[in-house]
Amino acid sequence: MTLKKILDARYLNNLSPKSKKVLLEITNHHEITNKTLSNKLKTPSSNISTYIKNLNEQGCVYLRRKNGKDKFWSADPIMKWNLLEVDEGLLKDEGYQDTLLYDFNK
């Protein structure tokens, strides 16, 4: 079983589609507030708060900082890695198509 499959089973498979959408949006930013998420996803801020609470309890996101009433959320680095998509075309353009980063079969 690959690490990605393990992480999907541990984190992503237990999330609702809306929570996954919120998580994906959070991973696209260094930090983001509930209000910004609400505006970007066109979802009421009360719903965003519920999704973030669940994501926080699952260990997918964490409270990075507070500024007055604003809470700035970030995705756990494991989530960012797990959701990272590699553009294979870019790798070929950069000459990495034959490069194996690490061979786990050795």
DSSP file (Angstrom, degrees, kcal/mol; ACC not computed):
  #  RESIDUE AA STRUCTURE BP1 BP2  ACC     N-H-->O    O-->H-N    N-H-->O    O-->H-N    TCO  KAPPA ALPHA  PHI   PSI    X-CA   Y-CA   Z-CA
    1    1 A M              0   0    0      0, 0.0     2,-0.1     0, 0.0     0, 0.0   0.000 360.0 360.0 360.0 133.0    0.0    0.0    0.0
    2    2 A T     >  -     0   0    0      1,-0.1     4,-2.0     4,-0.0     5,-0.2  -0.381 360.0-114.8 -80.0 159.9    1.4    3.4   -1.0
    3    3 A L  H  > S+     0   0    0      1,-0.2     4,-2.7     2,-0.2     5,-0.2   0.885 116.7  56.6 -59.9 -39.5    1.7    6.3    1.5
    4    4 A K  H  > S+     0   0    0      1,-0.2     4,-2.6     2,-0.2    -1,-0.2   0.914 107.2  48.3 -60.0 -43.2   -0.8    8.3   -0.5
    5    5 A K  H  > S+     0   0    0      2,-0.2     4,-2.4     1,-0.2    -1,-0.2   0.882 111.1  50.7 -65.3 -37.8   -3.4    5.5   -0.1
    6    6 A I  H  X S+     0   0    0     -4,-2.0     4,-2.3     2,-0.2    -2,-0.2   0.928 112.3  46.3 -64.2 -45.2   -2.7    5.3    3.6
    7    7 A L  H  X>S+     0   0    0     -4,-2.7     4,-2.8     2,-0.2     5,-0.8   0.891 111.3  52.0 -65.8 -39.5   -3.1    9.1    3.9
    8    8 A D  H  <>S+     0   0    0     -4,-2.6     5,-3.2    -5,-0.2     6,-0.3   0.934 112.2  46.1 -60.6 -45.1   -6.3    9.0    1.9
    9    9 A A  H  <5S+     0   0    0     -4,-2.4    -2,-0.2     1,-0.2    -1,-0.2   0.888 117.0  44.4 -65.0 -39.0   -7.7    6.2    4.1
   10   10 A R  H  <5S+     0   0    0     -4,-2.3    -2,-0.2    -5,-0.2    -1,-0.2   0.875 135.1   3.9 -74.3 -38.1   -6.7    8.1    7.3
   11   11 A Y  T ><5S+     0   0    0     -4,-2.8     3,-0.9    -5,-0.2     4,-0.2   0.824 126.1  40.7-114.1 -64.3   -7.9   11.6    6.3
   12   12 A L  G > <S+     0   0    0     -5,-0.8     3,-1.7     1,-0.2    -3,-0.2   0.830 104.3  60.9 -71.0 -36.9   -9.7   12.1    3.0
   13   13 A N  G 3 <S+     0   0    0     -5,-3.2    -1,-0.2     1,-0.3    -4,-0.1   0.732 103.9  53.4 -65.5 -20.0  -12.0    9.1    2.8
   14   14 A N  G <  S+     0   0    0     -3,-0.9    -1,-0.3    -6,-0.3     2,-0.3   0.454  92.9  94.7 -91.6  -1.5  -13.7   10.2    6.0
   15   15 A L  S <  S-     0   0    0     -3,-1.7    -4,-0.0    -4,-0.2    -3,-0.0  -0.640  75.2-119.7 -95.7 148.0  -14.5   13.7    4.8
   16   16 A S     >  -     0   0    0     -2,-0.3     4,-2.3     1,-0.1     5,-0.2  -0.392  33.6-107.2 -72.7 160.0  -17.6   15.0    3.2
   17   17 A P  H  > S+     0   0    0      0, 0.0     4,-1.9     0, 0.0     5,-0.1   0.884 121.9  50.9 -56.7 -38.8  -17.4   16.4   -0.4
   18   18 A K  H  > S+     0   0    0      2,-0.2     4,-2.2     1,-0.2     5,-0.2   0.906 109.1  50.3 -67.0 -40.7  -17.9   20.0    1.0
   19   19 A S  H  > S+     0   0    0      1,-0.2     4,-2.7     2,-0.2    -1,-0.2   0.891 109.1  52.0 -63.5 -38.5  -15.1   19.5    3.6
   20   20 A K  H  X S+     0   0    0     -4,-2.3     4,-2.8     2,-0.2    -1,-0.2   0.897 107.8  52.2 -63.1 -39.9  -12.8   18.2    0.9
   21   21 A K  H  X S+     0   0    0     -4,-1.9     4,-2.0     2,-0.2    -2,-0.2   0.919 111.0  46.9 -61.7 -43.8  -13.5   21.3   -1.1
   22   22 A V  H  X S+     0   0    0     -4,-2.2     4,-2.4     2,-0.2    -2,-0.2   0.923 112.4  50.4 -63.8 -44.2  -12.7   23.5    1.9
   23   23 A L  H  X S+     0   0    0     -4,-2.7     4,-2.4     1,-0.2    -2,-0.2   0.918 109.0  51.2 -60.8 -44.3   -9.5   21.6    2.5
   24   24 A L  H  X S+     0   0    0     -4,-2.8     4,-0.8     1,-0.2    -1,-0.2   0.891 110.8  48.8 -61.0 -39.2   -8.4   21.9   -1.1
   25   25 A E  H >< S+     0   0    0     -4,-2.0     3,-0.6     1,-0.2    -1,-0.2   0.903 110.3  51.0 -67.8 -40.1   -8.9   25.6   -1.0
   26   26 A I  H >< S+     0   0    0     -4,-2.4     3,-1.8     1,-0.2    49,-0.4   0.891 104.9  56.9 -64.1 -38.9   -6.9   25.9    2.2
   27   27 A T  H 3< S+     0   0    0     -4,-2.4    -1,-0.2     1,-0.3    -2,-0.2   0.733  97.9  63.3 -66.1 -20.1   -4.0   23.9    0.7
   28   28 A N  T << S+     0   0    0     -4,-0.8     2,-0.3    -3,-0.6    -1,-0.3   0.481 103.4  56.7 -80.6  -1.5   -3.8   26.5   -2.1
   29   29 A H  S <  S-     0   0    0     -3,-1.8    46,-0.4    -4,-0.2     3,-0.2  -0.946  75.4-133.9-132.0 149.5   -2.9   29.3    0.5
   30   30 A H  S    S-     0   0    0     -2,-0.3     2,-0.3     1,-0.3    -1,-0.1   0.922  98.2 -14.2 -63.1 -44.1   -0.2   29.8    3.0
   31   31 A E  S    S-     0   0    0     43,-0.1    -1,-0.3    -3,-0.1     2,-0.3  -0.967  71.3-175.1-155.5 152.1   -3.0   30.9    5.4
   32   32 A I  E     -A   73   0A   0     41,-1.9    41,-3.2    -2,-0.3     2,-0.2  -0.996  18.0-127.6-153.0 147.4   -6.6   31.8    4.9
   33   33 A T  E  >  -A   72   0A   0     -2,-0.3     4,-2.4    39,-0.2     5,-0.2  -0.519  27.7-113.5 -94.3 163.3   -9.5   33.1    7.0
   34   34 A N  H  > S+     0   0    0     37,-0.6     4,-2.9     1,-0.2     5,-0.2   0.909 117.9  53.6 -56.9 -43.5  -13.0   31.8    7.3
   35   35 A K  H  > S+     0   0    0      1,-0.2     4,-2.4     2,-0.2    -1,-0.2   0.914 108.7  47.3 -61.9 -44.7  -14.4   34.9    5.6
   36   36 A T  H  > S+     0   0    0      2,-0.2     4,-2.8     1,-0.2    -1,-0.2   0.915 113.1  49.1 -63.8 -42.7  -12.1   34.5    2.6
   37   37 A L  H  X S+     0   0    0     -4,-2.4     4,-2.8     1,-0.2    -2,-0.2   0.923 109.9  52.3 -60.3 -44.2  -13.0   30.9    2.3
   38   38 A S  H  X>S+     0   0    0     -4,-2.9     5,-1.7     1,-0.2     4,-0.8   0.910 112.9  44.4 -58.7 -44.5  -16.7   31.8    2.6
   39   39 A N  H  <5S+     0   0    0     -4,-2.4     3,-0.3     3,-0.2    -2,-0.2   0.923 115.6  46.5 -66.9 -45.5  -16.3   34.3   -0.3
   40   40 A K  H  <5S+     0   0    0     -4,-2.8    -2,-0.2     1,-0.2    -1,-0.2   0.884 121.4  36.2 -66.3 -39.2  -14.2   32.1   -2.5
   41   41 A L  H  <5S-     0   0    0     -4,-2.8    -1,-0.2    -5,-0.2    -2,-0.2   0.457 101.9-129.1 -95.0  -1.4  -16.4   29.0   -2.1
   42   42 A K  T  <5 +     0   0    0     -4,-0.8    -3,-0.2    -3,-0.3    -4,-0.1   0.932  64.0 134.2  51.3  50.5  -19.7   31.0   -2.0
   43   43 A T      < -     0   0    0     -5,-1.7    -1,-0.2    -6,-0.2    -2,-0.2  -0.980  65.6 -95.8-129.5 139.1  -20.7   29.2    1.2
   44   44 A P    >>  -     0   0    0      0, 0.0     4,-2.0     0, 0.0     3,-0.7  -0.238  31.6-125.0 -55.0 141.7  -22.1   30.7    4.4
   45   45 A S  H 3> S+     0   0    0      1,-0.3     4,-2.5     2,-0.2     5,-0.1   0.800 109.9  60.7 -62.1 -28.9  -19.4   31.4    7.0
   46   46 A S  H 3> S+     0   0    0      2,-0.2     4,-1.5     1,-0.2    -1,-0.3   0.891 106.8  46.1 -65.0 -37.4  -21.3   29.3    9.6
   47   47 A N  H <> S+     0   0    0     -3,-0.7     4,-2.5     2,-0.2    -2,-0.2   0.909 110.6  52.9 -68.3 -42.3  -21.0   26.3    7.3
   48   48 A I  H  X S+     0   0    0     -4,-2.0     4,-2.9     1,-0.2     5,-0.2   0.916 106.7  53.5 -58.6 -43.5  -17.3   27.1    6.7
   49   49 A S  H  X S+     0   0    0     -4,-2.5     4,-2.3     1,-0.2    -1,-0.2   0.895 109.1  48.6 -59.0 -41.2  -16.7   27.2   10.5
   50   50 A T  H  X S+     0   0    0     -4,-1.5     4,-2.2     2,-0.2    -1,-0.2   0.921 112.2  47.9 -65.5 -44.3  -18.3   23.7   10.8
   51   51 A Y  H  X S+     0   0    0     -4,-2.5     4,-2.6     1,-0.2    -2,-0.2   0.922 113.1  48.4 -62.0 -43.8  -16.2   22.3    8.0
   52   52 A I  H  X S+     0   0    0     -4,-2.9     4,-2.8     2,-0.2     5,-0.2   0.895 108.2  54.3 -65.4 -39.7  -13.0   23.8    9.5
   53   53 A K  H  X S+     0   0    0     -4,-2.3     4,-2.3    -5,-0.2    -1,-0.2   0.937 111.9  44.8 -58.4 -46.2  -13.9   22.5   13.0
   54   54 A N  H  X S+     0   0    0     -4,-2.2     4,-1.8     2,-0.2    -2,-0.2   0.907 113.4  49.7 -64.7 -42.3  -14.2   19.0   11.5
   55   55 A L  H  X>S+     0   0    0     -4,-2.6     5,-2.6     1,-0.2     6,-0.9   0.879 111.0  50.4 -63.7 -37.8  -11.0   19.4    9.5
   56   56 A N  H ><5S+     0   0    0     -4,-2.8     3,-0.9     1,-0.2    -2,-0.2   0.915 109.5  49.9 -66.4 -43.8   -9.1   20.6   12.6
   57   57 A E  H 3<5S+     0   0    0     -4,-2.3    -1,-0.2     1,-0.2    -2,-0.2   0.829 109.6  52.1 -64.1 -32.1  -10.4   17.6   14.6
   58   58 A Q  H 3<5S-     0   0    0     -4,-1.8    -1,-0.2    -5,-0.2    -2,-0.2   0.592 116.5-115.7 -78.8 -11.4   -9.2   15.2   11.8
   59   59 A G  T <<5S+     0   0    0     -3,-0.9    -3,-0.2    -4,-0.6    -2,-0.1   0.642  84.0 117.7  85.8  15.0   -5.7   16.8   11.9
   60   60 A C  S   <S+     0   0    0     -5,-2.6    16,-3.1    -6,-0.2     2,-0.3   0.811  77.8  19.3 -84.3 -31.8   -6.0   18.2    8.3
   61   61 A V  E     -B   75   0A   0     -6,-0.9     2,-0.3    14,-0.3    14,-0.2  -0.887  65.3-160.0-133.6 163.7   -5.8   21.9    9.2
   62   62 A Y  E     -B   74   0A   0     12,-2.5    12,-2.2    -2,-0.3     2,-0.7  -0.984  32.5-100.4-143.7 155.9   -4.5   24.0   12.1
   63   63 A L  E     -B   73   0A   0     -2,-0.3    10,-0.2    10,-0.2     3,-0.1  -0.668  34.6-176.2 -76.5 113.4   -5.0   27.5   13.5
   64   64 A R  E     -     0   0A   0      8,-2.7     2,-0.3    -2,-0.7    -1,-0.2   0.906  59.2 -32.8 -79.4 -44.5   -2.0   29.4   12.3
   65   65 A R  E     -B   72   0A   0      7,-1.4     7,-3.1     2,-0.0     2,-0.4  -0.984  50.1-126.3-167.5 165.8   -2.7   32.7   14.1
   66   66 A K  E     -B   71   0A   0     -2,-0.3     2,-0.3     5,-0.2     5,-0.2  -0.946  12.5-174.7-120.9 145.6   -5.4   35.0   15.2
   67   67 A N  E >   -B   70   0A   0      3,-2.5     3,-1.8    -2,-0.4     2,-0.4  -0.824  69.5 -56.5-137.9  96.7   -5.8   38.7   14.5
   68   68 A G  T 3  S-     0   0    0     -2,-0.3    -1,-0.0     1,-0.3     0, 0.0  -0.569 122.3 -17.6  66.6-123.4   -8.7   40.2   16.4
   69   69 A K  T 3  S+     0   0    0     -2,-0.4    -1,-0.3    -3,-0.1     2,-0.3   0.641 117.0 101.9 -86.3 -15.5  -11.7   38.1   15.4
   70   70 A D  E <   - B   0  67A   0     -3,-1.8    -3,-2.5   -37,-0.1     2,-0.5  -0.515  56.2-159.6 -75.7 132.7  -10.0   36.7   12.3
   71   71 A K  E     - B   0  66A   0     -2,-0.3   -37,-0.6    -5,-0.2     2,-0.6  -0.953   6.5-150.4-110.7 129.7   -8.6   33.2   12.5
   72   72 A F  E     -AB  33  65A   0     -7,-3.1    -8,-2.7    -2,-0.5    -7,-1.4  -0.896  15.6-162.9-104.8 119.6   -6.0   32.2    9.9
   73   73 A W  E     -AB  32  63A   0    -41,-3.2   -41,-1.9    -2,-0.6     2,-0.3  -0.746   7.9-172.4-105.3 147.2   -6.0   28.6    9.0
   74   74 A S  E     - B   0  62A   0    -12,-2.2   -12,-2.5    -2,-0.3     2,-0.3  -0.962  27.1-111.8-133.1 153.4   -3.3   26.5    7.3
   75   75 A A  E     - B   0  61A   0    -46,-0.4   -14,-0.3   -49,-0.4   -15,-0.1  -0.607  40.0-102.7 -81.0 143.5   -3.3   22.9    5.9
   76   76 A D    >>  -     0   0    0    -16,-3.1     4,-1.9    -2,-0.3     3,-0.9  -0.416  32.1-119.6 -59.5 138.8   -1.1   20.4    7.7
   77   77 A P  H 3> S+     0   0    0      0, 0.0     4,-2.4     0, 0.0     5,-0.2   0.819 114.4  59.2 -55.0 -31.6    2.0   19.9    5.6
   78   78 A I  H 3> S+     0   0    0      2,-0.2     4,-2.7     1,-0.2     5,-0.2   0.901 105.6  49.0 -63.0 -39.5    1.1   16.2    5.3
   79   79 A M  H <> S+     0   0    0     -3,-0.9     4,-2.2     2,-0.2    -1,-0.2   0.904 109.4  51.5 -66.3 -41.0   -2.2   17.2    3.6
   80   80 A K  H  X S+     0   0    0     -4,-1.9     4,-0.5     1,-0.2    -2,-0.2   0.922 113.3  45.3 -61.4 -42.8   -0.4   19.6    1.3
   81   81 A W  H >< S+     0   0    0     -4,-2.4     3,-1.1     1,-0.2    -2,-0.2   0.933 112.6  50.6 -64.8 -45.6    2.0   16.8    0.3
   82   82 A N  H 3< S+     0   0    0     -4,-2.7    -1,-0.2     1,-0.3    -2,-0.2   0.837 114.2  43.9 -63.1 -33.9   -0.8   14.3   -0.1
   83   83 A L  H 3< S+     0   0    0     -4,-2.2    -1,-0.3    -5,-0.2     2,-0.2   0.447  86.2 120.4 -92.1  -0.9   -2.8   16.6   -2.3
   84   84 A L    <<  -     0   0    0     -3,-1.1     2,-0.5    -4,-0.5    -3,-0.0  -0.452  47.9-159.4 -66.6 130.0    0.2   17.7   -4.4
   85   85 A E        -     0   0    0     -2,-0.2     2,-0.5     2,-0.0    -2,-0.1  -0.959   7.8-143.1-113.5 127.3   -0.2   16.9   -8.1
   86   86 A V        -     0   0    0     -2,-0.5     2,-1.0     1,-0.0     3,-0.1  -0.766  10.8-135.6 -92.2 128.7    2.8   16.7  -10.2
   87   87 A D     >  -     0   0    0     -2,-0.5     4,-1.9     1,-0.2     3,-0.5  -0.733  15.7-164.3 -82.2 103.6    2.6   18.0  -13.7
   88   88 A E  H  > S+     0   0    0     -2,-1.0     4,-2.2     1,-0.2    -1,-0.2   0.832  86.6  58.4 -61.9 -32.9    4.3   15.2  -15.7
   89   89 A G  H  > S+     0   0    0      1,-0.2     4,-2.3     2,-0.2    -1,-0.2   0.900 105.3  49.9 -62.3 -40.4    4.7   17.5  -18.7
   90   90 A L  H  > S+     0   0    0     -3,-0.5     4,-1.9     2,-0.2    -2,-0.2   0.907 108.6  52.6 -64.0 -42.3    6.6   20.0  -16.7
   91   91 A L  H  <>S+     0   0    0     -4,-1.9     5,-3.0     1,-0.2     6,-0.4   0.906 110.1  48.1 -61.1 -40.9    8.9   17.3  -15.4
   92   92 A K  H ><5S+     0   0    0     -4,-2.2     3,-1.3     4,-0.2    -1,-0.2   0.909 109.7  52.6 -65.5 -41.1    9.6   16.2  -19.0
   93   93 A D  H 3<5S+     0   0    0     -4,-2.3    -1,-0.2     1,-0.3    -2,-0.2   0.838 110.2  48.9 -62.0 -32.5   10.3   19.8  -20.0
   94   94 A E  T 3<5S-     0   0    0     -4,-1.9    -1,-0.3    -5,-0.1    -2,-0.2   0.428 120.2-108.7 -89.3   0.7   12.8   20.1  -17.1
   95   95 A G  T < 5S+     0   0    0     -3,-1.3     3,-0.3    -4,-0.3    -3,-0.2   0.713  86.4 117.0  84.2  20.8   14.6   16.8  -18.0
   96   96 A Y    > < +     0   0    0     -5,-3.0     3,-1.7    -6,-0.2    -4,-0.2   0.335  34.6 106.8-101.1   7.0   13.3   14.8  -15.1
   97   97 A Q  T 3  S+     0   0    0     -6,-0.4    -1,-0.2     1,-0.3    -5,-0.1   0.800  88.7  36.6 -61.3 -28.5   11.4   12.2  -17.0
   98   98 A D  T 3  S+     0   0    0     -3,-0.3     2,-0.5    -6,-0.1    -1,-0.3   0.327  93.5 109.6-104.1   8.1   14.0    9.5  -16.4
   99   99 A T    <   -     0   0    0     -3,-1.7     2,-0.6     3,-0.0     3,-0.1  -0.726  51.5-159.9 -90.1 127.7   14.9   10.5  -12.8
  100  100 A L        -     0   0    0     -2,-0.5     3,-0.2     1,-0.2    -2,-0.0  -0.929   4.1-158.8-104.6 118.1   13.8    8.3  -10.0
  101  101 A L  S    S-     0   0    0     -2,-0.6     2,-0.3     1,-0.3    -1,-0.2   0.912  76.0 -11.9 -65.7 -42.1   13.7   10.2   -6.8
  102  102 A Y        -     0   0    0     -3,-0.1     2,-0.8     0, 0.0    -1,-0.3  -0.910  59.9-141.2-159.7 132.0   14.0    7.1   -4.6
  103  103 A D    >   -     0   0    0     -2,-0.3     3,-1.1    -3,-0.2    -3,-0.0  -0.843  13.6-174.5 -98.1 106.5   13.6    3.5   -5.4
  104  104 A F  T 3  S+     0   0    0     -2,-0.8    -1,-0.1     1,-0.2     0, 0.0   0.549  77.6  71.6 -76.9  -7.2   11.7    1.8   -2.5
  105  105 A N  T 3         0   0    0      1,-0.2    -1,-0.2    -3,-0.0    -2,-0.0   0.515 360.0 360.0 -86.5  -4.6   12.2   -1.6   -4.1
  106  106 A K    <         0   0    0     -3,-1.1    -1,-0.2     0, 0.0    -2,-0.1   0.498 360.0 360.0 -72.9 360.0   15.9   -1.6   -3.4
